Amino acid sequence: MNTLSIRRLGFAVGVTAALLYLGCVFVMLTVPHDVVIRFFNSLLHGWDVAPIMRWDMPWWEVIVGALETLILGWLVGAVLAVFYNLPRRPGGNSDAR
């Protein structure tokens, strides 16, 4: 059984989450409001997001949000790697069958 690098998986998940966040920002900036609302309603199983949507986010909030998403994604990836690596016993076979 191979081990996962905590830093590398954390970085991969963090960057992926930040790119998804920036993709969301791009969609909100380029697509008409009613289409964006319909898109996010379909992602959230019909939950109406119209009352909570903000269309006037300043650029610095976008940067802070992307950084927060990167950090949270890194933490999720790191914890995932830690739990994946847990069953590994030094010098023993961790694949008990």
VOBA-1610 file (N, C-alpha, C; in pm, whole numbers, padded with zeros to 5 digits, always signed):
BEGIN
Met+00085-00118+00000Met+00000+00000+00000Met+00089+00123+00000Asn+00065+00213-00090Asn+00142+00337-00097Asn+00087+00440+00001Thr+00172+00532+00041Thr+00126+00642+00126Thr+00108+00766+00041Leu+00020+00852+00085Leu-00004+00979+00017Leu+00075+01089+00086Ser+00129+01178+00007Ser+00198+01294+00062Ser+00093+01393+00114Ile+00102+01426+00240Ile+00005+01517+00301Ile+00012+01654+00234Arg+00132+01707+00215Arg+00148+01839+00154Arg+00099+01840+00010Arg+00135+01738-00066Arg+00099+01737-00208Arg-00051+01719-00229Leu-00114+01630-00154Leu-00258+01613-00169Leu-00331+01737-00118Gly-00285+01795-00007Gly-00345+01918+00042Gly-00336+02029-00061Phe-00220+02043-00125Phe-00202+02146-00227Phe-00293+02119-00347Ala-00300+01995-00390Ala-00383+01961-00506Ala-00530+01990-00481Val-00580+01951-00364Val-00720+01975-00333Val-00744+02125-00313Gly-00651+02195-00247Gly-00665+02338-00226Gly-00669+02417-00355Val-00577+02388-00446Val-00574+02459-00574Val-00699+02426-00656Thr-00741+02301-00655Thr-00862+02263-00727Thr-00983+02339-00673Ala-00997+02347-00541Ala-01109+02418-00481Ala-01104+02567-00514Ala-00984+02626-00510Ala-00971+02769-00543Ala-01006+02794-00689Leu-00965+02704-00780Leu-01001+02719-00920Leu-01152+02707-00941Leu-01217+02616-00868Leu-01363+02607-00876Leu-01428+02736-00825Tyr-01374+02792-00719Tyr-01425+02919-00665Tyr-01413+03030-00770Leu-01295+03039-00832Leu-01274+03142-00934Leu-01361+03116-01057Gly-01386+02990-01089Gly-01478+02957-01198Gly-01619+03003-01166Cys-01658+02989-01042Cys-01790+03037-00998Cys-01798+03189-01013Val-01692+03259-00974Val-01687+03405-00988Val-01699+03441-01136Phe-01626+03370-01222Phe-01630+03397-01366Phe-01771+03380-01421Val-01838+03271-01381Val-01975+03248-01426Val-02066+03363-01382Met-02051+03405-01258Met-02138+03513-01208Met-02112+03645-01279Leu-01990+03667-01327Leu-01957+03792-01396Leu-01999+03791-01543Thr-02010+03675-01604Thr-02029+03669-01749Thr-02166+03619-01794Val-02241+03557-01707Val-02369+03496-01745Val-02483+03579-01688Pro-02594+03592-01760Pro-02709+03668-01707Pro-02756+03614-01573His-02806+03703-01490His-02844+03668-01352His-02944+03553-01344Asp-03047+03553-01428Asp-03148+03447-01420Asp-03088+03311-01455Val-02993+03308-01548Val-02928+03181-01585Val-02837+03134-01470Val-02766+03227-01407Val-02681+03190-01293Val-02765+03132-01180Ile-02875+03196-01150Ile-02962+03148-01042Ile-03017+03009-01076Arg-03060+02990-01200Arg-03109+02858-01242Arg-02998+02753-01232Phe-02876+02789-01272Phe-02761+02698-01266Phe-02733+02654-01122Phe-02723+02752-01031Phe-02690+02717-00892Phe-02807+02650-00822Asn-02931+02684-00859Asn-03046+02612-00804Asn-03041+02465-00843Ser-02999+02437-00966Ser-02993+02297-01010Ser-02880+02222-00940Leu-02768+02291-00911Leu-02658+02227-00837Leu-02698+02195-00694Leu-02784+02277-00636Leu-02823+02260-00496Leu-02961+02195-00481His-02997+02112-00579His-03121+02033-00574His-03245+02119-00555Gly-03250+02233-00624Gly-03369+02316-00621Gly-03376+02418-00509Trp-03274+02423-00425Trp-03271+02523-00318Trp-03260+02659-00384Asp-03348+02752-00348Asp-03352+02883-00413Asp-03239+02971-00359Val-03142+03001-00443Val-03028+03083-00402Val-03047+03231-00433Ala-03156+03267-00501Ala-03177+03406-00542Ala-03170+03505-00425Pro-03232+03476-00309Pro-03227+03574-00200Pro-03088+03593-00138Ile-02997+03497-00158Ile-02866+03510-00093Ile-02754+03543-00191Met-02785+03557-00319Met-02682+03589-00419Met-02638+03734-00403Arg-02507+03755-00412Arg-02450+03891-00412Arg-02387+03917-00546Trp-02426+04021-00612Trp-02376+04051-00745Trp-02271+04161-00743Asp-02248+04222-00630Asp-02158+04338-00625Asp-02039+04314-00530Met-01972+04203-00547Met-01857+04173-00461Met-01736+04254-00507Pro-01669+04324-00416Pro-01546+04393-00455Pro-01434+04293-00484Trp-01336+04334-00562Trp-01228+04245-00604Trp-01151+04187-00486Trp-01135+04266-00378Trp-01057+04217-00265Trp-01132+04105-00192Glu-01265+04107-00194Glu-01341+03997-00133Glu-01326+03869-00215Val-01315+03883-00346Val-01294+03767-00431Val-01158+03703-00399Ile-01056+03786-00382Ile-00922+03736-00350Ile-00921+03669-00213Val-00983+03733-00114Val-00991+03674+00020Val-01068+03542+00016Gly-01178+03538-00057Gly-01256+03415-00069Gly-01177+03303-00136Ala-01100+03337-00240Ala-01019+03237-00308Ala-00910+03184-00214Leu-00848+03272-00138Leu-00744+03229-00042Leu-00804+03142+00069Glu-00920+03182+00120Glu-00985+03101+00223Glu-01022+02963+00169Thr-01070+02959+00045Thr-01105+02833-00016Thr-00981+02746-00037Leu-00871+02808-00078Leu-00745+02737-00094Leu-00700+02675+00038Ile-00706+02752+00145Ile-00663+02704+00277Ile-00753+02591+00326Leu-00885+02610+00314Leu-00977+02503+00357Leu-00959+02377+00273Gly-00940+02395+00142Gly-00914+02280+00055Gly-00785+02209+00092Trp-00681+02287+00125Trp-00554+02226+00167Trp-00576+02143+00294Leu-00650+02198+00388Leu-00676+02124+00512Leu-00754+01996+00486Val-00854+02002+00399Val-00931+01882+00365Val-00841+01777+00300Gly-00759+01819+00205Gly-00669+01725+00139Gly-00568+01665+00235Ala-00515+01748+00325Ala-00417+01699+00422Ala-00480+01598+00517Val-00599+01628+00566Val-00668+01534+00657Val-00701+01405+00583Leu-00743+01417+00458Leu-00770+01298+00378Leu-00646+01210+00366Ala-00531+01271+00340Ala-00406+01194+00330Ala-00369+01130+00463Val-00389+01202+00573Val-00359+01147+00705Val-00444+01023+00730Phe-00575+01032+00704Phe-00662+00917+00727Phe-00631+00803+00631Tyr-00595+00834+00508Tyr-00557+00730+00413Tyr-00433+00656+00461Asn-00339+00729+00518Asn-00213+00670+00562Asn-00223+00600+00698Leu-00329+00619+00773Leu-00342+00563+00908Leu-00326+00412+00918Pro-00393+00333+00834Pro-00386+00188+00854Pro-00246+00129+00831Arg-00157+00205+00778Arg-00023+00154+00746Arg+00055+00130+00875Arg+00103+00007+00891Arg+00185-00027+01007Arg+00328-00043+00961Pro+00422+00016+01031Pro+00563+00002+00991Pro+00607-00144+00994Gly+00662-00193+00885Gly+00717-00327+00878Gly+00614-00437+00867Gly+00487-00403+00865Gly+00384-00506+00858Gly+00298-00489+00735Asn+00214-00588+00713Asn+00123-00583+00602Asn-00007-00518+00650Ser-00042-00404+00590Ser-00162-00335+00636Ser-00286-00382+00564Asp-00271-00469+00466Asp-00386-00520+00392Asp-00433-00650+00456Ala-00500-00642+00568Ala-00551-00761+00637Ala-00670-00815+00559Arg-00661-00941+00520Arg-00771-01001+00442Arg-00828-01118+00511
//
